[in-house]
């Protein structure tokens, strides 16, 4: 094989150019929640009668698990409305909320799970593989 054909073959297999680190940093910062966005969430649920049962936060999003009981059950619609308005204003991945109702036709307890921003699903690989803990 001549050197000219080897050179043309190496040009045909060019590596894709990598994204400069400044662009990667800018893309990551665009995904982060601002202090104002988190402050709005905190203010809403401080005023809400919902009990925050669990919370999962990352720089790109927040997941809240809320519980409503007794006379607070009809109020959950206000929190869902806030969630929708928050996403219209701040964007992010809009996943449908998870709603669990205990008691039909009159709900005693409602559990609501809301994602604000981009919150990845938790990984549960150990349970799927039958992992039973340390020393198993």
N, C-alpha and C positions, 0 to 999 in steps of 0.2 A: 504494500500500500504506500503510495507516495505521500510526502509530507503535505502537499496541497489538499489531497482528499481527506487526510486526517484532520487538517485544520477546519475544513468545511463540515466534517462530521461533528467536531466539538462545538462549532457554532450552532449547529442544529439542536444540540442538547444543552441549551442555556438554562441555568437555574433561574427560577422566578426571583425577582427582586424582593427583598424583605421590606416590610413597612418600617419607616423610621421610628425610633423610639418616641419622638415628640408626638407623632400622630397616634401612637398607641396610648400614650399618657392622656392625650386629649380625648380619645374615645372612651377610656376608662372613666375619666372625670365626668364625662357627659352622662354616664350611667349612674353616678353617685347621687344619692338624695341630698338635697340642700338642707341647711339647718331650718330654713323657713318651712319646707315641706314636712320635716319631722315635727316641727313645732305645731303645725296645723293638726297633725294626727294626735299628738299628745293633748292638745287643748280640747279636741272633740271628745276624746275618751275620758278626760278628766270630768267633763260636764255630763257625759252619758251615764245612765244608771247601769250599764253593762259591767259585769265583773270580768276583768282580764284574767283568763285562766292560764294562758300560756302566751309567750311572745318569742319570736325568733327574728333577730335583726342582723343585717349585713349592710355594707356600705351602699349596696344597690337596691335594697328593699327591706320591708318589714312585714312579717306575718303575725297577725293577732288572732288568738282564739278567745272568743267572748261567750259569756253565758248570761242569759236573761231569764228571770223567773218571776212568778206572781204577776203583779200589776205592771212590771217592766216589759213584759212580752211584746205589747204593741209598739214600743219605742224602737225595736230593732230595725224597723223600716227607715227611721231617721238616720241610723248609722249606715245602712246600705246606700241611702241617697247621698250621704257625705262621701262614701267610698267612690261612688260613680262620679261625683263632681270633682273629687280629688284627682282621679285619673284623667278627666277631661282637661284639667288645668296643668298637671305635672307629667302626664304620659306614663309610660311603663307598660309592662305586659299585663293585660287585663285578663285574669283567669276568673271564671265564674266562682262566686263564693260558695263555700260548703255550708249547708244549712241542715241541722239535725233537730227535728221536732219531737219532743217527748210528750205524748198526750194528745189524742185526737178525739173529739172535735175541739176540745178546749185545751190548748197547750199549757202544760205546767212549766216546762223548761225548754228553752231554745238555745242551741249552741250554734255559733256562727264563726266561720273562719274566713278572714279577709286578708288578701295579699295587697300590699301597697308597693308599687315599683316591681322590680325583677327579683323574685325570691325563688331560688331553685328548690325543687322537691327534695326532701330528705332521703338519703340513701339507706335502705334497710337490707343490705346484702347479707349480714350475718344471720338474720332470721331466715332468709330465703335459702341459705345453704345449710341450715340446721345447726348453726354454731350455738353452743350452749354456754359459753362463757370461758373464762381463763382456765387453763388446765384440762380442757375437754379433749 
